[in-house]
Amino acid sequence: MTRLVLDGVSVRRGRAEVLRGVSLEVAPGEVVALLGSNGVGKSTTLRTISGLHRPTAGTIMLDATRLDGLRPEAVVRTGVAHVPEGRQVFGGLSVRENLELGARVRGPLTDATLRPMLDLFPQLAELLPRRAGVLSGGQQQMLAIARGLLSQPRFLLLDEPSLGLAPKVVADIARIVGELGGLGVGVLLVEQNATMALDVAARGYLMAEGRVVAAGTSDELRETDSVRAVYLGGRH
C-alpha cells in the first residue's frame, strides 16, 4: 500500500539542527496529527516533505519515489500538496483564479474538476468571482484547502488550518478534514488545537525540540501526561 514515509529525517538551518531524526508515516485515507508547541519543528517537517527545505540526513519516500531532493513543483506532481500556515491565498486574484492556479499542475480548471470542490466547500460557489483578499479567514482557509486538493493529491499537508478562526468555523474545518480521509486522501495535520486534531485524527505524533517524542492512537496520546497537561488543559 502506498505510504508517505519519513525515515530519520534531519534538517539544519545555519548552525541549528531543527529536525533531528524524524520518522513518521501516513497511509492513504488516514488523518494523522502532528502535535507540539511552537518552534519544535512541525512546520519545518511539512516544508521539508514539500521540498522547501532539504534534509541533511534521512529519506522521504512516497511509494518507491524518493521525495527528498525534489523541487516543490516536482513533489506536487508526485501527489503531495501543502496548505501552509496563514492560508497564503492570492488576495488580488478572484477565488476562481486562485483555484485555477491549484489545478494547473493537472491541467485547466473545468466544471468537472471544480464540481467536487464546490460540493466539499459549498460557500465557495457564490464567491468564485470575488477577490480572495476580501474573504473571511474561514473562507480563505476553505479556499486554500480547495486549491491544494485541485492538484489531485494522494497526501495533503495541512499546517494550522484552525489558526485564528472562530469555534464554529474550526468545527467546519475539522469536519472537512475528516471527510478527506473518506475520499482516500492521506492528511498530515499540524495543529496547536490538540483537541480538534485528536478528534479528527486516527493517530498522531508529538514533537519536542525537533524530535518525535511520542506516537500512538489519538486515544493513547490523550492519555500521555505531556499532551494532557500542556495541550488539553490537564483534563482526563
C-alpha positions as CSV (number, residue, x, y, z in Angstrom):
1,M,0.0,0.0,0.0
2,T,1.2,3.5,-0.9
3,R,2.5,5.4,2.2
4,L,4.2,8.7,2.8
5,V,7.2,7.7,4.9
6,L,9.9,9.8,6.7
7,D,12.8,7.8,8.0
8,G,15.4,9.5,10.2
9,V,15.0,13.0,8.6
10,S,17.2,15.7,9.9
11,V,17.4,19.4,8.8
12,R,19.9,22.1,9.5
13,R,19.3,25.8,9.2
14,G,22.6,27.6,9.6
15,R,24.2,26.0,12.7
16,A,21.0,24.9,14.2
17,E,19.6,21.4,13.7
18,V,15.9,22.0,13.6
19,L,14.8,18.4,12.8
20,R,16.6,15.5,14.5
21,G,15.9,12.1,13.0
22,V,12.2,12.5,12.5
23,S,10.4,9.3,11.4
24,L,6.7,9.1,10.7
25,E,4.3,7.8,8.1
26,V,0.8,8.4,6.7
27,A,-1.3,5.9,4.8
28,P,-3.9,6.7,2.2
29,G,-7.2,7.9,3.7
30,E,-5.6,8.3,7.1
31,V,-5.6,11.6,9.1
32,V,-2.5,11.8,11.3
33,A,-1.9,14.7,13.7
34,L,1.5,16.2,14.3
35,L,1.4,18.0,17.7
36,G,3.9,20.1,19.7
37,S,4.5,23.6,20.9
38,N,5.7,26.5,18.8
39,G,9.1,26.1,17.4
40,V,9.6,22.4,17.8
41,G,9.8,21.6,14.0
42,K,6.3,20.8,13.0
43,S,6.0,23.3,10.1
44,T,9.6,22.5,9.1
45,T,8.6,18.9,8.8
46,L,5.8,19.8,6.3
47,R,8.1,22.2,4.4
48,T,10.8,19.5,4.2
49,I,8.3,17.0,2.8
50,S,7.1,19.5,0.2
51,G,10.6,20.3,-1.0
52,L,11.0,23.8,0.6
53,H,13.9,22.5,2.9
54,R,16.5,19.9,2.1
55,P,17.2,17.2,4.6
56,T,20.8,16.7,5.8
57,A,20.0,13.1,6.7
58,G,17.3,10.6,6.2
59,T,14.8,9.8,3.4
60,I,11.3,10.8,2.4
61,M,9.5,8.2,0.3
62,L,6.2,8.1,-1.5
63,D,5.8,4.5,-2.7
64,A,9.1,3.8,-4.5
65,T,9.7,7.5,-5.2
66,R,12.2,9.4,-3.1
67,L,10.9,12.9,-2.5
68,D,13.9,14.4,-0.6
69,G,15.9,16.5,-3.1
70,L,13.0,17.1,-5.4
71,R,11.8,20.7,-6.1
72,P,8.4,21.7,-4.7
73,E,6.7,21.6,-8.1
74,A,8.0,18.0,-8.6
75,V,6.7,17.0,-5.2
76,V,3.3,18.2,-6.1
77,R,3.3,16.2,-9.3
78,T,4.1,13.0,-7.3
79,G,0.8,13.6,-5.4
80,V,1.7,15.6,-2.3
81,A,0.1,19.0,-1.7
82,H,0.9,21.5,1.0
83,V,-1.5,24.0,2.5
84,P,0.7,26.4,4.5
85,E,0.1,28.2,7.7
86,G,-1.6,31.5,7.2
87,R,-3.5,30.3,4.1
88,Q,-1.4,32.4,1.7
89,V,-4.2,32.9,-0.9
90,F,-3.6,35.4,-3.6
91,G,-5.7,38.3,-2.3
92,G,-5.7,40.3,-5.6
93,L,-7.0,37.4,-7.6
94,S,-10.5,36.1,-7.6
95,V,-11.5,32.8,-5.9
96,R,-11.8,31.1,-9.3
97,E,-8.3,32.4,-10.3
98,N,-6.9,31.0,-7.1
99,L,-8.5,27.7,-7.9
100,E,-7.1,27.7,-11.4
101,L,-3.6,28.1,-10.0
102,G,-4.2,25.0,-7.9
103,A,-5.5,22.9,-10.8
104,R,-2.8,23.8,-13.4
105,V,-0.4,21.1,-12.4
106,R,-3.0,18.6,-13.7
107,G,-4.5,20.8,-16.4
108,P,-7.0,23.6,-16.8
109,L,-9.8,24.0,-14.3
110,T,-13.0,22.6,-15.8
111,D,-16.6,22.2,-14.5
112,A,-15.8,18.5,-13.9
113,T,-12.8,19.3,-11.7
114,L,-14.4,22.2,-10.0
115,R,-17.6,20.5,-9.0
116,P,-16.2,18.2,-6.3
117,M,-14.6,21.2,-4.6
118,L,-17.9,23.1,-4.6
119,D,-19.6,20.0,-3.2
120,L,-17.0,19.9,-0.4
121,F,-17.0,23.7,0.2
122,P,-20.5,25.0,-0.8
123,Q,-19.7,28.5,0.3
124,L,-17.2,28.9,-2.5
125,A,-19.8,28.5,-5.2
126,E,-21.2,32.0,-4.8
127,L,-17.7,33.5,-4.1
128,L,-16.0,32.5,-7.3
129,P,-15.9,36.0,-8.9
130,R,-14.9,37.7,-5.6
131,R,-11.4,38.8,-4.7
132,A,-9.8,36.3,-2.3
133,G,-8.5,39.2,-0.2
134,V,-11.9,40.2,0.9
135,L,-13.0,36.8,2.2
136,S,-13.3,36.0,5.9
137,G,-10.5,33.9,7.5
138,G,-12.6,30.8,7.4
139,Q,-13.5,31.3,3.7
140,Q,-9.8,31.8,2.9
141,Q,-8.9,28.6,4.7
142,M,-11.5,26.7,2.7
143,L,-10.2,28.2,-0.5
144,A,-6.6,27.3,0.4
145,I,-7.6,23.7,1.1
146,A,-9.7,23.5,-2.1
147,R,-6.8,25.0,-4.1
148,G,-4.5,22.3,-2.7
149,L,-6.9,19.5,-3.5
150,L,-7.2,20.6,-7.1
151,S,-3.7,19.2,-7.7
152,Q,-5.4,15.8,-7.0
153,P,-3.0,14.8,-4.2
154,R,-2.8,11.5,-2.6
155,F,-1.5,13.2,0.5
156,L,-2.3,16.7,1.9
157,L,-0.1,18.5,4.3
158,L,-2.2,20.9,6.4
159,D,-0.4,23.5,8.6
160,E,-2.5,25.1,11.4
161,P,-5.8,25.2,9.5
162,S,-7.7,26.4,12.6
163,L,-5.4,29.3,13.4
164,G,-7.3,32.5,14.2
165,L,-10.7,31.1,13.3
166,A,-14.0,31.2,15.3
167,P,-15.0,27.9,17.0
168,K,-17.9,27.3,14.6
169,V,-15.5,27.6,11.6
170,V,-13.0,25.4,13.3
171,A,-15.7,22.7,13.7
172,D,-16.5,23.1,9.9
173,I,-12.8,22.7,9.0
174,A,-12.4,19.7,11.3
175,R,-15.4,18.1,9.6
176,I,-14.0,18.7,6.2
177,V,-10.6,17.3,7.2
178,G,-12.3,14.2,8.4
179,E,-14.2,13.8,5.1
180,L,-10.9,13.9,3.2
181,G,-9.9,10.6,4.7
182,G,-13.1,9.1,3.4
183,L,-12.1,10.4,-0.1
184,G,-8.9,8.4,0.2
185,V,-6.6,11.4,0.8
186,G,-4.0,10.9,3.5
187,V,-3.7,14.0,5.7
188,L,-0.7,15.1,7.9
189,L,-2.3,17.7,10.1
190,V,-0.2,20.2,12.1
191,E,-2.3,21.8,14.8
192,Q,-1.9,23.8,18.0
193,N,-5.5,22.9,18.7
194,A,-4.8,19.5,20.0
195,T,-8.4,18.8,21.0
196,M,-9.5,19.3,17.4
197,A,-6.6,17.5,15.9
198,L,-7.0,14.4,18.1
199,D,-10.8,14.4,17.5
200,V,-10.3,14.2,13.7
201,A,-7.1,12.1,13.5
202,A,-6.9,8.3,14.0
203,R,-3.4,8.6,15.4
204,G,-0.6,11.1,15.8
205,Y,2.9,12.1,16.8
206,L,4.2,14.5,19.4
207,M,7.3,16.6,18.7
208,A,9.7,18.4,21.1
209,E,13.0,20.0,20.2
210,G,13.0,18.7,16.6
211,R,12.3,15.1,17.5
212,V,9.3,12.8,17.7
213,V,9.0,12.0,21.4
214,A,5.7,10.1,21.4
215,A,3.4,8.3,18.9
216,G,0.2,6.4,19.1
217,T,-3.5,6.4,18.5
218,S,-5.4,9.6,19.3
219,D,-6.8,7.9,22.5
220,E,-3.3,6.9,23.6
221,L,-1.9,10.4,23.0
222,R,-4.8,11.9,25.0
223,E,-3.6,9.9,28.0
224,T,0.0,10.9,27.6
225,D,1.0,13.2,30.5
226,S,2.7,15.8,28.4
227,V,-0.2,16.0,25.9
228,R,-2.9,16.1,28.7
229,A,-1.0,18.7,30.8
230,V,0.2,21.1,28.1
231,Y,-2.3,20.8,25.3
232,L,-5.6,19.5,26.8
233,G,-5.6,21.7,29.9
234,G,-4.9,18.8,32.3
235,R,-8.2,17.1,31.6
236,H,-8.5,13.3,32.0
